[in-house]
């Protein structure tokens, strides 16, 4: 069968006899296929090894977060955002905190903003490590993946030091952080900044000019900028097509405008370019973390939250000894404090693209409507159409390079 | 190039749609306009194709349910002009139990899943959509779960009544 498909042109198969084979094979890729790294199903019509058409079915881990959020107090929604993109949960947490702070008109001290930048860039690195590492694994090499994964574990250790959790972090609070970074946390961040470049350099040396890797990835699933914009792509995969759209630069939040960093862009929008863009972004993230560490040095020590008693929990010792603190504690925990009546859209640059929060408050204790603009959901819809004509093995690495996270896909 | 202002966007829209849209608010600098379902496609097309505005990027489509309003459903579009770095929010209020609105998939292919999601949760019919099926929920589900008539918790529960909490 497969020898009747000889060549491809623009990802469309050219059949030897100019006619479609009458019998196609239906292949269920997923829902729990080890190569898909998540719970998605694609029902593919394949002719030999070549995909003729496909239909994506999603929603296997849909948990109705938007509905649940309509009943919860604002501070309780942070735990829902953890479970969107669980590879970089802190970015989601921070995005949500910033949305609520925008709603409440809270201005954060500079030191807290820099601390947030550090946490967000660390989780961006963690997310890109998993994507590029897995891309290496899917193309056949475990060698690069393991040392990178060790560094990713180290990032999780930093998170553990900051908030006590590793994967679903629930890091930070509305108005700042729950506690200051301790000395160990700062020491570990510095150690990471010092040690990671060597590992990343080795990883790049292993793959970037590796002929097998290039032949496997270059030209695969190439997407031009116009199509990518038409499909509302965002994040590294959009930048790989040559569009320099990055929320951190376009609409700076959390003092990103003070940092000096570059936005890497690709030219072809293929799997290889996405790999390069993510690698370069890790270097830029390291740069940002270094600058943030230097900036924190200059700020007064010990400030880790804004002065918002209505929404930021008082210290526990005061709750037991001070009546006002007890009242605030009770009101916050029971979610008794109403938010102003407003409507807003806030977005942050997630590891996969523009992560947006569309929030409508009717003046009550919980949102009237909360909609997550989830980059994975919007990026993934092109997957089935762009797969037609591709080899099955190319479609697998295409999925790896899109970095679709099932939690973010289904919300 | 001077930054495009919200006033200029309204001016451009006024050239063709004078009186057929209204400006709702400008909270946080995000211009919000309301139009009707007859004009929405033309408004979106003008915003996308106008050489000065260039709202070429469809950020999001979603809906909101207001059971107490005569027009119960609002379909909300967020567009982004990457060149001018400015956003706009467009709302269309719809009436009826199963309201219909023209699809935006003719302008953006990316609107496909966004509209499917909106249909899935609110039951809004996007006329002309190539594949309007449920996306996150099961195909044989009958309700549209994000509508406000579906409470999140069992309404017969007595231990969580609001008066226990002074509300």
Boltz contact constraints between the chains, C-beta under 6 A:
constraints:
  - contact:
      token1: [A, 59]
      token2: [B, 136]
      max_distance: 6.0
  - contact:
      token1: [A, 62]
      token2: [B, 136]
      max_distance: 6.0
  - contact:
      token1: [A, 67]
      token2: [B, 146]
      max_distance: 6.0
  - contact:
      token1: [A, 67]
      token2: [B, 152]
      max_distance: 6.0
  - contact:
      token1: [A, 71]
      token2: [B, 152]
      max_distance: 6.0
  - contact:
      token1: [A, 229]
      token2: [B, 56]
      max_distance: 6.0
  - contact:
      token1: [A, 230]
      token2: [B, 108]
      max_distance: 6.0
  - contact:
      token1: [A, 230]
      token2: [B, 109]
      max_distance: 6.0
  - contact:
      token1: [A, 231]
      token2: [B, 109]
      max_distance: 6.0
  - contact:
      token1: [A, 231]
      token2: [B, 110]
      max_distance: 6.0
  - contact:
      token1: [A, 232]
      token2: [B, 58]
      max_distance: 6.0
  - contact:
      token1: [A, 232]
      token2: [B, 110]
      max_distance: 6.0
  - contact:
      token1: [A, 245]
      token2: [B, 82]
      max_distance: 6.0
  - contact:
      token1: [A, 250]
      token2: [B, 85]
      max_distance: 6.0
  - contact:
      token1: [A, 344]
      token2: [B, 28]
      max_distance: 6.0
  - contact:
      token1: [A, 369]
      token2: [B, 64]
      max_distance: 6.0
  - contact:
      token1: [A, 371]
      token2: [B, 62]
      max_distance: 6.0
  - contact:
      token1: [A, 373]
      token2: [B, 60]
      max_distance: 6.0
  - contact:
      token1: [A, 381]
      token2: [B, 113]
      max_distance: 6.0
  - contact:
      token1: [A, 410]
      token2: [B, 136]
      max_distance: 6.0
